[in-house]
């Protein structure tokens, strides 16, 4: 998958320029990780109006910027999964978390790319790694 769907493109276009750049960067990381780990069935769609990424053995990843919190954007995960709690155990306060559902970034901060890519990998392979210690993070 390399092209953005029309519906997802519309959402990205609705963001202010700085937010669009940051959320587009998260999308780029998701696509890079999927390619690196050999995922060929990554689907890009909208869920709850947010750009979302799904694959057969993974847990859905959503990314978004919201008007009600204009200085931040986030990567969302299924809140009933072990994903965010495992990220917290593996990476501590490296990230800002929103309960068990998201990693939240400030528009003016740098994203810890290496560690975030590990989180993305765990999500994209969730059904294969959910029984591993810390979902295989930190290896």
N, C-alpha and C positions, 0 to 999 in steps of 0.2 A: 504494500500500500504506500503510495507516495503522493497522491493528490488529496487535497482537502475537499470534502463533499460540499455541495452548494449550501446546505443548511448550516454546516459548521462554519463555513466561510462567512456567512451572514452574521453569526454570533461574534466571530473574531472582528469583523468590520465594525460592529457596534461598540467595541471597547475604545477608550481613549488611547492615543498613540503609545504612551509608555506602558500601559497595561497590555495592549495588544502585543507589543514586543516581548514582554515578560511571559505571557501565557503561550505565545508562539514558541518561545524557548523551551518551555515545559513539553510542548508537543514534539519538538525536535528531539528532545531527550528520550521520550517514549518511543518514537520511531527508531532512533538509533539503537536503543536497548533491544527492541523487538528484532531488529535485523541482526544484531550481535549474537543473540541466542537462538536464531534460526526460526523465529515465528513468521509464518507466511500467511496466516489467516487473520491478521489483526484487522478488526473492523472499527472504522471511525464513524460515529453517529452522534445523535443528541439524546441524552437522558436528562429529564428534568430541565430541559433547555440548555444543558451544559455539554461542551465537547467531551465525548466519552470514548474509551478505547477498550474493546472486548476481544478476548481470544478464548479458544476452547478450554485450555487448561488453566486459565487465569481468573483473577477477580477484576471486575470493572474498575478502571481508573477514570476519574473525571477531573477536568481542570476548568477553572473559572475565575473571573474577576466580577465583583458585585458592587453596584452603585452605593449600597448601604455601608460598605467598608472600602472607600475608594483608594486608601493607601496600601492595600494588600491584595493578594491573589492567592489561590490555593490549589493543591492537588488533593482530591478526595478519594477515599477508599470505602469499601463496604464496612459499615460500623460494627457489624457483628463478626467480622473476621478477626484474626489474630494480627493483622498487618500493622496497624498503628501502635498497639501495645508492644509488638516486637521491635518496631523502629525505635520506640522510646527506650527499651532495654539495651538495644545495640548501640544507639547513638546519643543517648542522654539528651542534654540540652543543646545539641548541635542544631536541632530544628525546633521550631515553634509548632505545637500541636493544638488542634481543636478537638478535644475529647478523644474518642476512638475513631474519628472519621476523617481527619485531614492533617496535612502538613501545610502550614500557613507561612507565606513569605511577605516581607515588606517590599514595596516597589523599589526602595532605594538600597536594598541589601543584595550582596552576592549570594548566589545559590551554591551550597557545597555539592558540586556536580558529581564527584566520585561516589559519595555516600547516597545521594539521591538516586543515582543510576542503580545502586544496589537495591534500594527500596522499590523502584520500578520493576526491576528484574523479579523480585520476590512476588510482587503483585501479578505480573504477567505469567508467572509459573506457579501461582498460589496452590492449585490443587495437586501439584507434584511436590511441593515443599512444606505444606502446612503441618506435617508431622515431624519435621526436622527441628532441632533446637534453634530457636531464633530464626526459623525459616531459612536457615543457611546463610544468614547475614554475617558479614565480617570475615568471610573466608577469602 
